[in-house]
Amino acid sequence: MVNLGENSHYDNQLKGLPFSAHPRIEANGDIWNFGLHPSGDIVLYHLTANGRAKQVNIVKSNFSGVLHDFLITARHIILVLPSLKRDMTIAGLFNGIYFDPKLPMQALVIDKNTLTLSRTYELPPGMVFHFGNAWEDNQGDIHFDASLYQDFAVMTQLSDVMQGKTFEQYSDANTHLFTLHKQGKVSQHNFTDSSEFPRVCHHLIGQQNHLLFYTSNTTNSVWSDSVVARNLDTGKEDRFDYGADYLVEEHIPISPNHNEDQGYLIGTALHVPSKRTCLNIFSKHDISAGPIARAWLPYHLPLGFHGNFIAA
């Protein structure tokens, strides 16, 4: 077990606290993360590049649902609480969680210097697992994207898939762009294509990005079959459709020179007929041209959700 408080004034106080699977790493190497406790308390972490605690604090939220991902800007942490509630009389982690279509999502904006709550916003009802990025402009307005679901049905559907069941209708998420205006208002824009596992270039975490990369589906009702590069300034889409024979996993943008427009997009896909996995490399500025390189394994890799790659 890793002791995050070791060699710090926290010592053993952090043992056993929740720590999410989605840390955000800034360009300087600092690590930020959160953990949702069953009590509704949210633990906030600021760590050094080697994983030792610099500052930890707790924010009280009274939230009892699922909180999977979060965002950072140069100055703030953003926690978006989905429209979920939990029936505590039902046993099981997910069994008692349900979607409330009348419950607005909440966006908690937290000061990174103090790890304390600065302000709260109400967003339309929805459910989010994954975000791409957030950034803050000179006026103090916060911009971020989210792969937004209209309900929580996807969890039941994923459970069915794991049991070998199939279904006709799949609950898709769509990319929504939110702006939290400093004076308290919220504005948003959405794209109609399906989206999941949004990613931006690593060096732009917490800074303004112009491109968003994500998986999508065109014909597959169970899994992604496409990858997309979306220009958030113009709305232009650059898409490659693998075809119905492929199940496409998360693709990661690589920027060797810290140039958002240059570099590569890399990810795996399962070719169902041959039961083999391929690793695919795209030129980031021309996704629709298809992979510029493809490496085949003689077997399949078990399907997963996330992947990460380190540029040499």
C-alpha positions as CSV (number, residue, x, y, z in Angstrom):
1,M,0.0,0.0,0.0
2,V,1.2,3.5,-0.9
3,N,1.3,5.9,2.1
4,L,0.7,9.4,0.5
5,G,1.4,11.1,3.8
6,E,4.8,9.5,4.3
7,N,7.7,12.0,4.6
8,S,5.2,14.8,5.1
9,H,3.4,16.3,8.1
10,Y,0.4,14.1,7.4
11,D,2.4,10.9,8.2
12,N,-0.2,8.1,8.6
13,Q,-3.3,10.3,8.6
14,L,-4.1,9.7,4.9
15,K,-4.2,5.9,5.1
16,G,-7.5,4.4,4.0
17,L,-8.8,7.6,2.5
18,P,-10.5,7.3,-1.0
19,F,-8.4,8.2,-4.0
20,S,-10.0,8.3,-7.5
21,A,-8.7,6.6,-10.7
22,H,-8.5,10.0,-12.5
23,P,-5.7,12.1,-11.1
24,R,-4.9,15.3,-13.1
25,I,-1.2,16.0,-13.7
26,E,-0.1,19.6,-14.5
27,A,2.7,20.4,-16.9
28,N,5.0,21.1,-13.9
29,G,4.4,17.5,-12.6
30,D,2.1,18.4,-9.7
31,I,-0.7,15.8,-9.1
32,W,-4.2,16.7,-8.2
33,N,-6.9,14.3,-7.2
34,F,-10.1,13.7,-5.2
35,G,-11.8,10.8,-3.3
36,L,-15.5,10.5,-2.5
37,H,-16.2,9.0,0.9
38,P,-19.5,7.2,1.5
39,S,-20.4,9.9,4.0
40,G,-20.5,12.5,1.2
41,D,-17.2,14.1,2.2
42,I,-14.8,14.7,-0.7
43,V,-11.1,14.5,0.0
44,L,-9.0,16.8,-2.1
45,Y,-5.3,16.1,-2.8
46,H,-2.4,18.2,-4.0
47,L,0.7,15.9,-4.4
48,T,4.2,16.4,-5.6
49,A,5.4,14.8,-8.9
50,N,6.7,11.8,-6.9
51,G,3.3,11.3,-5.2
52,R,3.9,12.8,-1.7
53,A,1.3,15.0,-0.1
54,K,1.7,18.8,-0.3
55,Q,-1.8,19.7,0.9
56,V,-5.0,17.7,1.7
57,N,-8.4,19.0,2.7
58,I,-12.0,17.8,2.9
59,V,-15.1,19.4,1.3
60,K,-18.5,18.5,2.7
61,S,-21.0,17.8,-0.2
62,N,-23.7,15.4,1.1
63,F,-23.5,13.7,-2.2
64,S,-24.2,10.0,-2.2
65,G,-23.9,8.9,-5.8
66,V,-21.0,8.2,-8.2
67,L,-18.2,10.7,-8.7
68,H,-15.7,9.3,-11.2
69,D,-13.7,12.2,-12.7
70,F,-13.0,15.9,-12.1
71,L,-11.2,18.9,-13.7
72,I,-8.6,21.5,-12.9
73,T,-7.7,24.9,-14.3
74,A,-4.6,27.0,-13.4
75,R,-6.4,28.3,-10.3
76,H,-9.3,26.0,-9.5
77,I,-10.5,22.4,-9.1
78,I,-14.0,21.7,-10.5
79,L,-16.1,18.9,-9.1
80,V,-19.3,18.2,-11.1
81,L,-21.9,16.2,-9.0
82,P,-24.3,14.2,-11.3
83,S,-28.0,14.0,-10.7
84,L,-27.8,10.9,-8.7
85,K,-29.2,9.8,-5.3
86,R,-28.7,6.6,-3.3
87,D,-31.3,4.5,-1.6
88,M,-29.4,3.4,1.5
89,T,-31.9,0.6,2.2
90,I,-30.7,-1.3,-0.9
91,A,-27.6,-3.4,-0.5
92,G,-24.7,-3.1,-3.0
93,L,-22.6,-0.2,-4.2
94,F,-24.5,0.6,-7.4
95,N,-27.8,-1.2,-6.8
96,G,-29.2,1.6,-4.6
97,I,-28.0,4.5,-6.9
98,Y,-30.7,6.0,-9.1
99,F,-31.0,9.0,-11.5
100,D,-33.2,11.9,-10.5
101,P,-34.3,13.8,-13.6
102,K,-35.4,16.8,-11.5
103,L,-32.1,17.1,-9.6
104,P,-29.7,19.7,-11.2
105,M,-26.0,18.8,-11.4
106,Q,-23.8,20.9,-9.2
107,A,-20.4,22.3,-10.1
108,L,-18.2,23.0,-7.1
109,V,-15.4,25.4,-7.8
110,I,-12.5,25.0,-5.4
111,D,-9.5,27.2,-4.8
112,K,-6.3,25.3,-5.5
113,N,-4.3,27.3,-3.1
114,T,-6.5,26.5,-0.1
115,L,-8.5,23.5,-1.2
116,T,-11.7,25.2,0.0
117,L,-15.0,25.9,-1.8
118,S,-15.1,29.2,-3.7
119,R,-18.5,29.0,-5.4
120,T,-21.2,26.6,-6.6
121,Y,-23.2,26.5,-9.9
122,E,-26.3,24.6,-10.9
123,L,-26.2,22.8,-14.2
124,P,-29.1,21.0,-16.0
125,P,-29.8,17.4,-14.8
126,G,-27.4,14.8,-16.3
127,M,-24.7,12.2,-15.6
128,V,-21.0,12.4,-16.4
129,F,-18.3,9.8,-16.1
130,H,-15.5,11.6,-18.0
131,F,-14.2,15.1,-18.8
132,G,-11.5,16.2,-21.2
133,N,-10.2,19.5,-19.9
134,A,-11.0,22.8,-18.2
135,W,-9.4,26.2,-18.5
136,E,-10.0,29.7,-17.2
137,D,-10.0,32.9,-19.3
138,N,-8.7,36.4,-18.4
139,Q,-12.2,37.3,-17.1
140,G,-12.3,34.4,-14.7
141,D,-14.9,32.4,-16.6
142,I,-14.2,28.6,-16.5
143,H,-14.7,26.5,-19.6
144,F,-14.9,22.7,-19.7
145,D,-16.2,19.8,-21.7
146,A,-18.1,16.7,-20.6
147,S,-19.3,13.5,-22.2
148,L,-22.8,14.0,-20.8
149,Y,-25.5,11.2,-20.4
150,Q,-29.1,12.0,-20.0
151,D,-29.6,9.3,-17.4
152,F,-27.8,6.5,-15.5
153,A,-29.0,3.6,-17.7
154,V,-25.5,3.0,-19.1
155,M,-24.5,1.3,-15.8
156,T,-27.2,-1.3,-16.2
157,Q,-26.3,-1.8,-19.9
158,L,-22.6,-2.3,-19.1
159,S,-23.6,-4.9,-16.5
160,D,-25.7,-6.7,-19.1
161,V,-22.8,-6.7,-21.6
162,M,-20.5,-8.2,-19.0
163,Q,-23.1,-11.0,-18.7
164,G,-23.2,-11.6,-22.4
165,K,-26.6,-10.0,-22.9
166,T,-27.3,-7.7,-25.9
167,F,-29.8,-4.9,-26.4
168,E,-31.0,-2.7,-29.3
169,Q,-30.8,0.8,-27.7
170,Y,-27.7,2.1,-26.1
171,S,-27.5,5.2,-23.9
172,D,-25.0,7.5,-25.7
173,A,-23.2,10.4,-24.2
174,N,-22.6,13.6,-26.2
175,T,-20.0,16.3,-25.8
176,H,-21.2,19.3,-24.0
177,L,-19.2,22.5,-23.6
178,F,-19.9,24.4,-20.4
179,T,-18.9,27.9,-19.3
180,L,-19.2,28.9,-15.7
181,H,-19.3,32.7,-15.8
182,K,-17.7,34.5,-12.9
183,Q,-20.9,36.4,-12.2
184,G,-22.8,33.2,-11.6
185,K,-24.5,32.3,-14.9
186,V,-23.9,29.1,-16.9
187,S,-23.9,28.6,-20.6
188,Q,-23.5,25.5,-22.7
189,H,-23.3,24.1,-26.2
190,N,-23.4,20.5,-27.3
191,F,-22.5,18.3,-30.3
192,T,-24.9,15.6,-31.4
193,D,-22.5,12.8,-32.1
194,S,-21.8,10.2,-29.4
195,S,-18.6,10.7,-27.3
196,E,-16.7,9.0,-24.5
197,F,-13.2,9.0,-23.1
198,P,-12.4,12.6,-24.1
199,R,-8.7,13.5,-24.1
200,V,-6.6,16.5,-24.7
201,C,-2.8,16.9,-25.1
202,H,-1.1,16.2,-21.8
203,H,0.8,19.5,-21.6
204,L,-2.5,21.4,-21.9
205,I,-4.2,20.0,-18.8
206,G,-5.7,23.0,-17.0
207,Q,-4.8,25.3,-19.9
208,Q,-6.8,26.3,-23.0
209,N,-7.1,23.5,-25.5
210,H,-8.5,23.9,-29.0
211,L,-8.7,20.2,-30.0
212,L,-10.7,17.4,-28.2
213,F,-10.2,13.8,-29.0
214,Y,-12.7,11.1,-28.2
215,T,-14.2,7.8,-29.2
216,S,-17.6,7.6,-30.8
217,N,-20.0,5.2,-32.5
218,T,-21.6,5.2,-35.9
219,T,-23.3,1.8,-36.2
220,N,-22.2,-0.2,-33.1
221,S,-24.9,-0.3,-30.4
222,V,-22.6,-1.7,-27.7
223,W,-19.1,-0.2,-28.1
224,S,-17.3,2.6,-29.9
225,D,-16.4,2.1,-33.6
226,S,-14.9,5.5,-34.4
227,V,-12.4,8.1,-33.2
228,V,-12.9,11.9,-33.5
229,A,-10.8,15.0,-33.3
230,R,-13.1,18.0,-32.7
231,N,-12.0,21.6,-33.1
232,L,-13.7,23.4,-30.3
233,D,-13.2,26.8,-31.9
234,T,-14.8,26.0,-35.2
235,G,-16.8,22.9,-34.4
236,K,-15.1,21.0,-37.3
237,E,-15.0,17.3,-36.9
238,D,-12.2,15.0,-38.2
239,R,-13.5,11.4,-37.9
240,F,-12.2,7.9,-38.7
241,D,-14.8,5.1,-38.7
242,Y,-13.1,1.7,-38.2
243,G,-16.2,-0.1,-39.4
244,A,-18.6,-2.6,-37.8
245,D,-16.0,-5.3,-37.4
246,Y,-14.0,-3.3,-34.8
247,L,-14.5,-2.5,-31.1
248,V,-12.5,0.7,-30.5
249,E,-10.8,1.6,-27.2
250,E,-9.6,4.9,-25.8
251,H,-7.2,6.8,-28.1
252,I,-4.5,9.1,-26.6
253,P,-3.1,12.3,-28.2
254,I,0.7,12.5,-28.2
255,S,2.6,15.8,-28.7
256,P,6.3,15.3,-28.6
257,N,7.0,19.0,-29.2
258,H,4.2,20.3,-27.0
259,N,2.4,21.5,-30.2
260,E,-1.3,20.7,-30.1
261,D,-1.6,20.6,-33.9
262,Q,1.3,18.2,-34.4
263,G,2.0,14.7,-33.3
264,Y,-0.1,11.6,-33.2
265,L,-3.2,9.8,-31.9
266,I,-2.6,6.3,-30.7
267,G,-5.0,3.6,-29.5
268,T,-6.0,0.0,-29.7
269,A,-9.0,-1.7,-31.4
270,L,-10.3,-5.3,-31.4
271,H,-11.0,-6.8,-34.8
272,V,-13.9,-9.1,-34.0
273,P,-13.8,-11.5,-37.0
274,S,-10.1,-12.4,-36.5
275,K,-10.2,-12.0,-32.7
276,R,-7.0,-10.0,-32.8
277,T,-6.1,-6.6,-31.3
278,C,-4.3,-3.9,-33.3
279,L,-2.4,-0.8,-32.2
280,N,-3.1,2.2,-34.4
281,I,-1.2,5.4,-35.0
282,F,-2.9,8.4,-36.6
283,S,-1.5,11.7,-37.7
284,K,-3.2,14.1,-35.3
285,H,-4.1,16.7,-38.0
286,D,-5.6,14.1,-40.4
287,I,-7.6,11.5,-38.5
288,S,-10.0,10.8,-41.4
289,A,-7.0,9.5,-43.5
290,G,-6.9,6.5,-41.3
291,P,-3.9,5.0,-39.4
292,I,-0.5,5.8,-40.7
293,A,0.8,2.7,-39.0
294,R,-0.8,-0.4,-37.5
295,A,0.7,-3.2,-35.5
296,W,-1.2,-6.4,-35.1
297,L,-1.0,-8.8,-32.2
298,P,-1.6,-12.5,-33.1
299,Y,-4.2,-12.6,-30.3
300,H,-6.7,-10.4,-28.6
301,L,-6.3,-8.2,-25.5
302,P,-9.2,-8.1,-23.1
303,L,-11.2,-5.0,-23.7
304,G,-10.5,-2.2,-21.2
305,F,-11.6,1.4,-20.8
306,H,-8.5,3.5,-20.4
307,G,-5.0,3.6,-21.8
308,N,-2.1,5.9,-21.3
309,F,1.1,6.3,-23.3
310,I,4.3,8.2,-22.6
311,A,6.1,10.1,-25.4
312,A,9.7,9.2,-25.7
